Amino acid sequence: MIQARIRKSYAAGLDSAGFSLDIDFRAAAGITVLFGSSGAGKTLTLDSIAGFVRPDEGRILIDDQILFDGASGVNLAPRDRHCGYVFQNYALFPHMTLRENLEFAVERAPRLGRRRKVAEVLEKFHLTEVAGRRPYQVSGGQKQRCSIARALIGAPRVLLLDEPARGLDAPLRAEFYSVLRQVRQEFGTPMVLVTHDSEECFQLGDEMVVMREGRAVQSGTPRKVFDQPANVDVARLLGLYNLLPVEIRSLDPARNASRLRYGDFELAGPYFPGRLIGDQVWLFVRPDELSVAPSNGRPAFNQIPAKLLRTVQKPERLRLEFLGDIAVEVPGGAMDQFNGVNEWVVEFPSRDLRIL
Amino acid sequence: MRLDWFPLWLSLRVASISTALALAVGLWLAWILANRKFRAKEFLDAAITLPLVLPPTVLGYYLLVVLGRSSPIGQVYQWAFGQPLVFTWQAAVVASLFHSTPLLVKSARAAFESVDRSYERAARTLGATELRVFWRVTLPLVRRSVLAATALAFARSLGDFGVTLMIAGDIPNRTQTLSIAIFDAVEGGNGAAARVLVLVVSAIALLILTLANRLTSNPFGPRQASL
């Protein structure tokens, strides 16, 4: 278990705006994803945990060991923190072979077990064949596996990963995901992964922390965060569709019902506690919760007419994107019979409407 | 014509010793300038660079004042080694050291600063001490640049004239280095000896520069391949 409360400020310079990081989060076993756009303070958080950056104040603990404590002045050097770190560029030492890279990481261990340990890890990460080669002589996937292996071979108490899948093509990315799942299963080391890719949160995250401008704005399981973003900024950060500005026209707690006005249309939704009639809010629905049909005249109850902009084929689903930032996802192949239809109606299921 | 080869051997000996010393001092200074943050950093860099731009006579004068028989350092030296430092071949080593170290520090600092920080950070997270990070990661990564800089420093030491003349003097068979011997030969009208020595110096310098150029080519393949 890692607990981090970190404060760090940078004053504005001549050519840079000031920045302040103020974050408090915990990461237990499994993968915790720090998600946010670039400049949100994700890497700074990771670097503070690893000891590359000294926070102004706060406290960082792994299990019951203090790595940093601003109040008492404790600040362990990176070498004493036992944090594995996987860098974006892998940072494999170019003048050493893959085997030497791993050996470097266990030089503090007793001589007797070193060779066996390195051989074991090379085997586990399918690197035995290329162990004698230098990093520039092996494939991207092998480099990636070697950098994870090197970070893990010394049995760190936490594994920190700084956007390791950034810029990878699809097959390498898939391979990377499967390696990390294997690591989660076999090593049980808690992992903190930094990413700005929302897909990665779903693929890997047991927990996620959404960061924005140096603050943690929401945390929870990826499912929970994507289902109910804390506010419209988080929803936008997550790249979610179907954020519609609406006005609350009526609220009926007894019948668990409400009416929302969106442009010229009125939609029925559930009761929204704590809201008032006349509130301007954002309506949010997941693309897979909406349904569509070709338009045939007047839209029916809870339907909005929409003009199709484009369709995007995803592995198992089809996304229809409409004018007005509305997107609907349907199972792949379900729309084959409607090729060429441009005018549609989108149906908003009352019970699934959420407001932010 | 009978040629005295003593100045060549003396120059090679002085250059070798001063380059070894420059390497030890220069690498340490360059590492500090590249890695540590402190207020007087750029002042220190400027002070180290000063011998590159000062006239040799000025530098020689300073050294005479600081290392002369009546100076504290000169007296300590005399007490320790039983002879004064100035006007000995060891003084020529000091002269070369001051002339070649700035060159080495400049190149080594640039080399250290060009190393991707993530390599050193990775080594630290893997439990390496700062000394081990330096010997096992940083230095091997900049090995060729440092060797090239060392070669240049050696060539520079070999060719020093002004500072050496000021503090080591021109004593035949004792402190007369190659460049001073050439000057003497020209002054004394011994054109033949001067020509031979000039050609020898030029050949050595050319050889060293070629070596330095070869060393600066990238050892780990194309740049992106080293990532």
Interface residues (C-beta under 8 A of the other chain):
Chain A: A50 G51 F52 A77 P78 R79 R81 H82 C83 G84 Y85 F87 Q88 N89 Y90 A91 F93 P94 H95 F104 A105 E107 R108 R134 P135 Y136 R150 A151 G154 P156
Chain B: D116 S118 Y119 R121 A122 A123 R124 T125 L126 G127 A128 T129 R136 V137 P140 L141 R143 P219 F220 G221 P222 A225 S226 L227
